[in-house]
């Protein structure tokens, strides 16, 4: 996700300029739901905790009050089988064989976890290999593992993909626009396919798009994985991250230069580099708990074509209790990320029910496990309550901006589907414009729940709040985003503030409402544009319906 946070209060003139018509969606409803969901009483809304129980009860109650019906065969819920794994007694990640041993401490120097459902994880005296970006892309003729056997070894992997620093969108991996090959989820998946015992990503703030504080808060404490019959024993024993400074120190101790290796990894034909003689070791206990988290589903049945569905999605989960701030606050409340998006589901449901049902059904899907790798939306994509071939499209909401009204919106994935035309019509009515994501190198397209539906061919809009603020322009928008990312994102200070400016939220709610209603009242079936990566999947799905 990405978002802006707080900008100075706007003048009345600026507010009037940006807000040409009142939103049919009650901003007060969304404000109150955001306040409640992000309160300390909900303990950060981690799956499998009392915070989840409170969240589920609250959402079911609010969906019912808004006028929705239970969306899963008479139930508000869809079970999502998960396993919670909490690492305990984590040893230092130790590298030997290159001069003095290098020991990295859990938290400040490195983080480590496992997908394997096992009581103890041990990697002992594992050979270490630098595998560049850890990509195996046959269609691009690119394989960082070619000619190297990493079975049972520890691989060190660069974050993002090889051309992330490009000034253009031209390159083997989309230029500066991150592809899925750049996501940490892919890197761990590929390392496991290659048989690596451990996979450690080298953190670098610019290509990662977030600082070490985000890694530390996200990767310590209980971790969620999807339940699986094989207990994920085909995955690496240990996965995690290490600080860039530690990686440079290790590689220098092995007689090599980190910058030279990283530069070589950006070129086609790169071959993995064993750190000869270097051995890695780490061990930790795992506290394992199986549980069924839940997606929350409500429906506003359609009047003419109720079997055709328009989706609104947002994730209700956050990190729960996390690394404490300096004042001792250890609740990651997730007010912006994503109490705002979840609250928007309630507000939109209320407004659409009040306006009257549309010809197609509207389904409101609050998913679990987004922060753990899109687990809830992935489960829905694999086990849809409503057939995906009959799901027209949808809108995903992940973190609304309280930085004030903007002249634009940022469309993550602009130009990928015909839904852009619906968005542009609604924006024109507001006097605003759509702009492409200015930071495609950060890979936001692969970091929220729309991606799980897109992989199954369903066209989804992911519209981020605008960064060209009415007061202060792009400079103010960038400053607000930077302030949030560095000081609040995935930390205990992402808390509700009664002084937030909700004028921009009102704009965006009106936009989502307009796009959703048009989509739910038309007979059209918008598709991905010709040549898009998801077009063939959609075409096969619609042909087989």
C-alpha positions as CSV (number, residue, x, y, z in Angstrom):
1,X,0.0,0.0,0.0
2,X,1.0,3.6,-0.2
3,X,-0.7,6.7,1.2
4,X,-0.3,10.3,2.3
5,X,-0.9,11.4,5.8
6,X,-1.4,14.9,7.2
7,X,-1.0,18.2,5.5
8,X,-1.7,21.6,7.0
9,X,-5.4,22.5,7.3
10,X,-6.8,23.9,4.1
11,X,-8.4,27.2,3.7
12,X,-12.2,27.3,3.0
13,X,-11.5,28.5,-0.5
14,X,-9.2,25.6,-1.3
15,X,-11.7,23.1,0.1
16,X,-14.5,24.6,-2.0
17,X,-12.3,24.5,-5.1
18,X,-11.7,20.8,-4.8
19,X,-15.0,19.7,-3.5
20,X,-17.5,20.6,-6.3
21,X,-20.3,18.4,-5.0
22,X,-21.1,16.8,-1.7
23,X,-20.3,13.1,-1.4
24,X,-23.2,10.7,-1.3
25,X,-21.0,8.7,1.1
26,X,-21.2,9.8,4.7
27,X,-17.7,11.0,5.7
28,X,-18.8,11.0,9.3
29,X,-19.6,7.2,9.0
30,X,-16.2,6.6,7.6
31,X,-14.5,8.7,10.3
32,X,-16.2,7.0,13.1
33,X,-15.5,3.5,11.7
34,X,-11.8,4.4,11.3
35,X,-11.7,5.7,14.8
36,X,-13.2,2.5,16.3
37,X,-11.2,0.0,14.2
38,X,-7.9,1.7,15.0
39,X,-8.6,2.2,18.7
40,X,-6.3,0.4,21.2
41,X,-9.3,-1.8,22.1
42,X,-8.8,-3.6,18.8
43,X,-5.1,-4.2,19.5
44,X,-4.0,-3.7,15.9
45,X,-6.4,-6.2,14.3
46,X,-4.0,-9.1,14.0
47,X,-5.5,-12.3,12.6
48,X,-6.2,-14.9,15.2
49,X,-6.3,-12.5,18.2
50,X,-9.1,-11.0,20.2
51,X,-8.6,-8.0,18.0
52,X,-9.8,-10.1,15.0
53,X,-12.9,-11.2,17.0
54,X,-13.8,-7.6,17.7
55,X,-13.2,-6.6,14.1
56,X,-15.4,-9.3,12.7
57,X,-18.2,-8.5,15.1
58,X,-18.0,-4.8,14.3
59,X,-17.9,-5.3,10.6
60,X,-20.9,-7.7,10.5
61,X,-22.9,-5.3,12.7
62,X,-22.0,-2.3,10.5
63,X,-22.6,-4.1,7.2
64,X,-26.1,-5.1,8.5
65,X,-26.8,-1.6,9.7
66,X,-25.7,-0.3,6.3
67,X,-28.3,-2.4,4.5
68,X,-26.3,-5.4,3.3
69,X,-27.2,-9.1,3.4
70,X,-24.8,-11.8,4.6
71,X,-22.7,-12.6,1.5
72,X,-21.7,-16.2,2.0
73,X,-24.8,-18.5,1.9
74,X,-26.4,-16.8,4.9
75,X,-23.1,-16.1,6.7
76,X,-21.1,-12.9,7.0
77,X,-17.9,-14.9,7.0
78,X,-15.6,-17.0,4.8
79,X,-13.1,-19.1,6.8
80,X,-9.5,-18.6,5.7
81,X,-7.3,-21.5,7.2
82,X,-4.1,-20.0,8.5
83,X,-1.1,-21.1,10.6
84,X,0.4,-18.6,13.0
85,X,4.1,-19.1,13.5
86,X,5.9,-17.2,16.2
87,X,9.7,-17.4,16.3
88,X,11.3,-17.8,19.7
89,X,14.9,-18.0,21.0
90,X,16.3,-16.7,17.7
91,X,20.0,-17.2,17.6
92,X,22.2,-14.6,15.8
93,X,22.6,-15.2,12.1
94,X,26.3,-16.1,12.1
95,X,28.7,-16.2,9.2
96,X,32.1,-17.9,9.6
97,X,35.0,-18.7,7.4
98,X,35.8,-15.1,6.3
99,X,38.1,-13.8,9.0
100,X,36.4,-13.1,12.3
101,X,32.9,-14.5,12.7
102,X,30.1,-12.0,11.8
103,X,27.1,-12.3,14.1
104,X,23.9,-10.4,13.3
105,X,21.3,-9.9,16.0
106,X,17.6,-10.5,15.5
107,X,15.8,-7.2,15.2
108,X,18.4,-4.5,14.7
109,X,20.6,-6.4,12.2
110,X,18.4,-9.1,10.7
111,X,15.0,-10.7,10.8
112,X,14.3,-14.3,10.2
113,X,11.2,-16.5,10.0
114,X,9.9,-19.6,8.2
115,X,7.0,-20.8,6.1
116,X,7.6,-24.4,7.3
117,X,5.2,-25.5,10.0
118,X,7.7,-27.1,12.3
119,X,8.6,-26.7,16.0
120,X,12.3,-25.8,15.3
121,X,14.2,-24.4,12.4
122,X,17.9,-25.0,12.1
123,X,20.4,-23.9,9.4
124,X,23.9,-25.1,10.3
125,X,27.1,-24.4,8.4
126,X,25.3,-23.7,5.1
127,X,27.4,-22.6,2.2
128,X,26.6,-19.0,1.2
129,X,25.9,-17.8,-2.4
130,X,25.2,-14.3,-3.7
131,X,22.5,-14.8,-6.3
132,X,22.0,-11.2,-7.4
133,X,18.2,-10.5,-7.8
134,X,17.3,-14.2,-7.4
135,X,15.3,-14.2,-10.6
136,X,14.6,-17.1,-13.0
137,X,12.6,-15.7,-15.9
138,X,12.8,-18.1,-18.9
139,X,10.6,-15.9,-21.1
140,X,13.3,-13.1,-20.7
141,X,16.3,-15.4,-21.0
142,X,17.3,-14.5,-17.5
143,X,18.4,-16.9,-14.8
144,X,20.4,-15.8,-11.8
145,X,20.6,-19.5,-10.7
146,X,22.0,-20.8,-14.0
147,X,24.9,-23.2,-13.5
148,X,24.8,-23.0,-9.7
149,X,23.4,-25.6,-7.3
150,X,22.1,-23.9,-4.2
151,X,20.4,-26.9,-2.7
152,X,21.0,-26.8,1.1
153,X,22.8,-23.4,0.8
154,X,22.0,-19.9,2.0
155,X,21.3,-17.4,-0.8
156,X,21.8,-13.6,-0.5
157,X,19.3,-11.7,-2.7
158,X,19.1,-8.1,-3.8
159,X,15.7,-6.4,-3.4
160,X,13.6,-5.2,-6.4
161,X,14.6,-6.1,-9.9
162,X,17.7,-5.4,-12.1
163,X,16.5,-2.2,-13.9
164,X,14.8,-0.5,-11.0
165,X,17.1,2.5,-11.2
166,X,16.2,3.2,-14.9
167,X,14.8,6.7,-15.5
168,X,12.3,5.2,-18.0
169,X,9.8,2.4,-18.3
170,X,12.0,0.6,-20.8
171,X,14.1,-2.4,-19.8
172,X,14.1,-6.2,-19.4
173,X,12.0,-5.9,-16.3
174,X,9.9,-2.9,-17.2
175,X,12.5,-0.3,-16.5
176,X,11.9,1.5,-13.2
177,X,8.5,-0.2,-12.9
178,X,8.9,-3.2,-10.6
179,X,7.6,-6.5,-11.9
180,X,6.5,-9.4,-9.7
181,X,10.1,-10.7,-10.0
182,X,11.1,-7.8,-7.8
183,X,8.7,-8.6,-4.9
184,X,10.1,-10.3,-1.8
185,X,7.4,-13.0,-2.0
186,X,8.6,-14.1,-5.4
187,X,12.3,-14.1,-4.3
188,X,11.4,-16.5,-1.4
189,X,9.3,-18.7,-3.7
190,X,12.1,-19.0,-6.3
191,X,14.7,-19.7,-3.7
192,X,12.6,-22.6,-2.4
193,X,12.1,-23.9,-5.9
194,X,15.9,-23.9,-6.2
195,X,16.3,-25.9,-3.0
196,X,17.9,-23.2,-0.8
197,X,18.0,-23.9,2.9
198,X,17.9,-20.2,3.7
199,X,17.0,-17.1,1.7
200,X,18.1,-13.7,3.0
201,X,17.2,-10.5,1.2
202,X,19.6,-7.6,1.5
203,X,17.6,-4.5,2.6
204,X,18.2,-1.3,0.8
205,X,15.8,1.6,1.5
206,X,15.5,3.1,-2.0
207,X,14.7,-0.1,-4.0
208,X,12.7,-1.5,-1.1
209,X,10.6,1.7,-0.8
210,X,10.7,1.5,3.0
211,X,13.2,1.7,5.8
212,X,14.5,-1.0,8.1
213,X,12.0,0.0,10.7
214,X,9.2,-1.3,8.5
215,X,11.0,-4.6,8.0
216,X,11.6,-5.0,11.7
217,X,8.1,-4.2,12.7
218,X,6.6,-6.4,10.0
219,X,8.8,-9.5,10.4
220,X,9.0,-9.8,14.2
221,X,6.2,-11.3,16.3
222,X,3.6,-13.7,15.0
223,X,3.6,-14.4,11.3
224,X,0.7,-15.9,9.3
225,X,1.0,-18.4,6.5
226,X,-1.8,-20.2,4.6
227,X,-2.5,-23.7,5.9
228,X,-1.2,-26.4,3.6
229,X,-1.4,-30.2,3.5
230,X,2.4,-30.5,3.2
231,X,3.0,-27.9,6.0
232,X,5.1,-25.9,3.5
233,X,8.0,-28.3,4.0
234,X,9.0,-27.7,0.4
235,X,9.9,-24.1,1.4
236,X,13.3,-22.9,2.7
237,X,14.0,-23.6,6.3
238,X,14.7,-19.9,7.0
239,X,13.7,-16.7,5.2
240,X,14.4,-13.1,6.2
241,X,16.2,-9.9,5.7
242,X,19.6,-8.4,6.6
243,X,20.8,-4.8,6.8
244,X,22.7,-3.5,3.8
245,X,25.7,-2.5,6.0
246,X,26.0,-6.1,7.3
247,X,25.9,-7.5,3.8
248,X,28.7,-5.1,2.7
249,X,30.8,-6.1,5.7
250,X,30.3,-9.8,5.0
251,X,31.1,-9.6,1.3
252,X,34.1,-7.5,2.0
253,X,35.3,-10.1,4.5
254,X,35.0,-12.7,1.8
255,X,37.4,-10.7,-0.4
256,X,34.9,-9.2,-2.7
257,X,33.3,-5.8,-3.3
258,X,29.6,-5.4,-2.7
259,X,29.1,-2.6,-5.2
260,X,30.8,-4.5,-7.9
261,X,28.7,-7.6,-7.3
262,X,25.5,-5.5,-7.3
263,X,26.5,-3.9,-10.6
264,X,27.2,-7.2,-12.2
265,X,23.8,-8.5,-11.1
266,X,22.1,-5.9,-13.1
267,X,23.4,-7.3,-16.4
268,X,22.0,-10.2,-18.4
269,X,24.2,-13.3,-18.1
270,X,25.1,-12.7,-14.5
271,X,26.1,-15.9,-12.7
272,X,25.7,-16.4,-9.0
273,X,28.9,-15.9,-6.9
274,X,29.7,-18.4,-4.1
275,X,31.3,-16.8,-1.1
276,X,34.0,-19.5,-0.9
277,X,34.5,-20.8,2.6
278,X,31.8,-18.8,4.2
279,X,29.2,-20.7,6.2
280,X,25.9,-19.5,7.6
281,X,24.1,-20.7,10.7
282,X,20.9,-19.7,12.4
283,X,18.3,-21.5,14.6
284,X,15.0,-20.6,16.3
285,X,12.0,-22.3,17.9
286,X,8.6,-21.9,16.4
287,X,5.4,-21.6,18.4
288,X,2.7,-23.0,16.0
289,X,-1.0,-22.4,16.1
290,X,-3.6,-23.3,13.5
291,X,-6.7,-21.2,13.3
292,X,-9.3,-20.1,10.8
293,X,-9.2,-16.3,10.2
294,X,-12.1,-14.9,8.3
295,X,-13.0,-12.7,5.3
296,X,-16.1,-10.6,5.9
297,X,-18.6,-10.6,3.0
298,X,-21.7,-8.6,2.5
299,X,-23.9,-8.2,-0.6
300,X,-26.4,-5.7,-2.0
301,X,-28.3,-8.0,-4.3
302,X,-28.9,-6.8,-7.9
303,X,-32.3,-6.1,-9.3
304,X,-32.0,-7.4,-12.8
305,X,-28.7,-9.4,-13.1
306,X,-28.0,-10.5,-9.5
307,X,-25.6,-13.2,-10.6
308,X,-23.3,-10.6,-12.0
309,X,-21.1,-9.1,-9.3
310,X,-19.2,-5.9,-8.8
311,X,-16.6,-6.1,-6.0
312,X,-15.4,-3.5,-3.4
313,X,-12.4,-4.8,-1.5
314,X,-10.3,-3.7,1.5
315,X,-8.2,-5.5,4.1
316,X,-9.3,-5.3,7.7
317,X,-6.1,-6.7,9.2
318,X,-3.0,-5.0,10.5
319,X,0.1,-6.1,12.5
320,X,-1.4,-6.3,16.1
321,X,1.2,-5.8,18.8
322,X,4.6,-4.9,17.3
323,X,8.0,-3.5,18.0
324,X,7.4,-0.8,20.7
325,X,8.0,2.9,20.0
326,X,10.3,4.9,22.4
327,X,7.3,5.7,24.6
328,X,6.5,2.0,25.1
329,X,3.5,2.0,22.7
330,X,3.5,-1.5,21.1
331,X,0.2,-1.5,19.3
332,X,0.4,-1.0,15.6
333,X,-3.1,0.4,15.2
334,X,-3.2,0.7,11.4
335,X,-5.4,3.7,11.3
336,X,-4.5,4.7,7.7
337,X,-3.4,1.2,6.8
338,X,-6.1,0.0,6.6
339,X,-8.8,1.1,9.0
340,X,-9.6,3.9,6.4
341,X,-10.1,1.5,3.5
342,X,-12.2,-0.9,5.7
343,X,-14.3,2.0,6.9
344,X,-14.8,3.1,3.3
345,X,-16.5,-0.3,2.7
346,X,-19.0,0.5,5.4
347,X,-19.6,4.0,4.1
348,X,-20.0,2.9,0.5
349,X,-22.4,0.1,1.4
350,X,-24.5,2.5,3.4
351,X,-24.6,5.0,0.5
352,X,-25.4,2.4,-2.1
353,X,-28.2,0.8,0.0
354,X,-29.7,4.2,0.6
355,X,-29.6,5.0,-3.1
356,X,-31.2,1.7,-4.0
357,X,-29.9,-1.5,-5.4
358,X,-28.2,-1.6,-8.8
359,X,-28.9,-4.0,-11.6
360,X,-25.9,-6.0,-10.8
361,X,-25.1,-7.2,-7.3
362,X,-22.5,-5.3,-5.3
363,X,-20.3,-7.4,-3.0
364,X,-18.3,-5.9,-0.2
365,X,-15.3,-8.0,0.7
366,X,-13.2,-7.2,3.8
367,X,-10.2,-9.5,3.6
368,X,-7.8,-10.9,6.2
369,X,-4.1,-11.5,6.0
370,X,-3.1,-8.8,3.6
371,X,-0.1,-7.8,5.7
372,X,1.1,-11.4,5.6
373,X,1.2,-11.6,1.8
374,X,-2.4,-11.1,0.6
375,X,-3.6,-14.3,2.2
376,X,-7.3,-13.5,2.5
377,X,-7.7,-12.2,-1.0
378,X,-5.6,-15.0,-2.4
379,X,-7.9,-17.5,-0.6
380,X,-11.0,-15.8,-2.0
381,X,-9.4,-15.9,-5.5
382,X,-8.8,-19.6,-5.2
383,X,-12.2,-20.3,-3.5
384,X,-14.6,-17.6,-4.8
385,X,-18.0,-17.3,-3.2
386,X,-19.2,-15.7,-6.4
387,X,-17.9,-17.1,-9.7
388,X,-15.0,-15.0,-11.0
389,X,-16.3,-15.4,-14.6
390,X,-19.4,-13.5,-13.5
391,X,-17.4,-11.0,-11.5
392,X,-17.5,-7.9,-13.6
393,X,-14.7,-6.0,-11.9
394,X,-14.0,-4.1,-8.8
395,X,-12.3,-1.4,-6.7
396,X,-9.7,-2.0,-4.1
397,X,-9.2,0.5,-1.2
398,X,-6.0,0.4,0.7
399,X,-5.2,3.5,2.8
400,X,-7.1,6.7,2.1
401,X,-5.4,10.0,2.2
402,X,-6.0,12.5,5.0
403,X,-3.6,15.0,3.5
404,X,-6.5,17.1,2.0
405,X,-8.1,17.4,-1.4
406,X,-6.1,16.9,-4.5
407,X,-6.3,17.8,-8.2
408,X,-5.5,14.3,-9.3
409,X,-5.6,10.6,-8.3
410,X,-2.8,8.2,-8.7
411,X,-3.8,5.0,-10.5
412,X,-1.6,2.1,-9.7
413,X,-1.7,0.0,-12.9
414,X,-3.0,2.9,-15.1
415,X,-3.6,1.7,-18.6
416,X,-4.0,-1.9,-17.8
417,X,-7.8,-2.3,-18.1
418,X,-10.9,-0.7,-19.6
419,X,-11.9,0.3,-16.1
420,X,-9.9,3.4,-16.7
421,X,-12.7,4.8,-18.8
422,X,-15.2,4.5,-16.0
423,X,-12.7,6.2,-13.7
424,X,-12.0,9.0,-16.1
425,X,-15.7,9.8,-16.5
426,X,-16.1,10.1,-12.7
427,X,-13.0,12.2,-12.4
428,X,-14.2,14.6,-15.1
429,X,-17.3,15.2,-13.1
430,X,-15.0,16.3,-10.2
431,X,-12.7,18.3,-12.3
432,X,-9.8,16.0,-11.5
433,X,-7.4,13.9,-13.6
434,X,-5.9,10.4,-13.4
435,X,-2.1,10.1,-13.3
436,X,0.1,7.1,-13.4
437,X,2.0,5.9,-10.3
438,X,5.0,8.2,-10.0
439,X,6.9,5.5,-8.2
440,X,6.4,2.3,-10.2
441,X,9.8,1.1,-9.0
442,X,8.2,0.5,-5.6
443,X,5.9,-2.3,-6.9
444,X,2.7,-1.1,-5.4
445,X,0.7,-3.0,-7.9
446,X,1.8,-6.3,-6.3
447,X,1.3,-5.2,-2.7
448,X,-2.4,-5.0,-2.2
449,X,-5.5,-7.2,-2.6
450,X,-6.5,-6.3,-6.1
451,X,-3.5,-8.3,-7.4
452,X,-5.1,-11.5,-6.0
453,X,-8.2,-11.0,-8.1
454,X,-6.2,-9.8,-11.2
455,X,-4.2,-13.0,-11.2
456,X,-7.6,-14.7,-11.8
457,X,-8.5,-12.4,-14.6
458,X,-10.9,-10.0,-12.8
459,X,-10.2,-6.4,-13.8
460,X,-9.6,-4.4,-10.6
461,X,-9.0,-0.7,-10.0
462,X,-6.5,0.4,-7.4
463,X,-6.8,4.1,-7.1
464,X,-4.5,5.9,-4.7
465,X,-5.3,9.3,-3.3
466,X,-3.9,12.2,-5.3
467,X,-0.4,13.7,-4.7
468,X,-1.1,17.1,-6.3
469,X,-2.7,18.7,-3.3
470,X,-4.9,21.8,-3.8
471,X,-2.8,23.5,-1.2
472,X,0.9,23.0,-1.8
473,X,0.8,21.0,-5.0
474,X,3.1,18.0,-5.5
475,X,5.7,19.2,-3.1
476,X,3.2,19.1,-0.2
477,X,1.9,15.7,-1.4
478,X,5.4,14.3,-1.5
479,X,6.2,15.7,1.9
480,X,3.1,14.2,3.5
481,X,3.8,10.8,2.0
482,X,7.4,10.9,3.2
483,X,6.3,11.9,6.7
484,X,3.9,9.0,6.9
485,X,6.2,6.4,5.4
486,X,9.1,7.3,7.7
487,X,7.3,8.0,10.9
488,X,4.0,6.0,10.9
489,X,3.8,3.3,8.3
490,X,3.8,-0.2,9.9
491,X,4.6,1.4,13.3
492,X,2.8,2.2,16.5
493,X,2.2,5.8,15.5
494,X,-0.2,5.0,12.6
495,X,-3.0,6.2,14.9
496,X,-6.3,8.0,14.5
497,X,-6.0,11.8,14.8
498,X,-9.3,13.8,15.3
499,X,-7.6,16.8,13.5
500,X,-7.1,15.0,10.2
501,X,-8.4,16.7,7.1
502,X,-11.1,14.5,5.5
503,X,-11.9,16.7,2.5
504,X,-9.8,14.6,0.2
505,X,-11.4,11.4,1.5
506,X,-14.8,12.8,0.6
507,X,-13.5,13.3,-3.0
508,X,-12.3,9.8,-3.2
509,X,-15.4,8.2,-1.7
510,X,-17.5,10.1,-4.2
511,X,-15.3,8.7,-6.9
512,X,-15.5,5.1,-5.8
513,X,-19.3,5.4,-5.4
514,X,-19.7,6.8,-9.0
515,X,-17.5,4.2,-10.6
516,X,-19.1,1.4,-8.7
517,X,-22.6,2.4,-9.5
518,X,-21.9,2.9,-13.2
519,X,-20.2,-0.5,-13.4
520,X,-23.1,-2.1,-11.5
521,X,-25.8,-0.6,-13.8
522,X,-24.2,-1.3,-17.2
523,X,-24.4,-4.4,-19.3
524,X,-20.8,-4.0,-20.4
525,X,-17.9,-6.4,-19.4
526,X,-14.7,-4.3,-19.2
527,X,-11.6,-6.3,-20.0
528,X,-7.9,-5.9,-19.7
529,X,-6.3,-4.1,-22.6
530,X,-4.9,-6.2,-25.4
531,X,-1.6,-7.6,-24.6
532,X,-1.9,-7.2,-20.8
533,X,-0.5,-10.0,-18.6
534,X,-4.0,-10.8,-17.3
535,X,-6.0,-10.6,-20.6
536,X,-5.7,-14.2,-21.6
537,X,-6.8,-15.4,-18.2
538,X,-9.9,-13.2,-18.4
539,X,-10.7,-14.3,-22.0
540,X,-10.5,-18.0,-21.0
541,X,-12.7,-17.3,-17.9
542,X,-15.4,-15.5,-19.8
543,X,-15.4,-18.0,-22.7
544,X,-15.9,-20.9,-20.2
545,X,-18.7,-19.3,-18.2
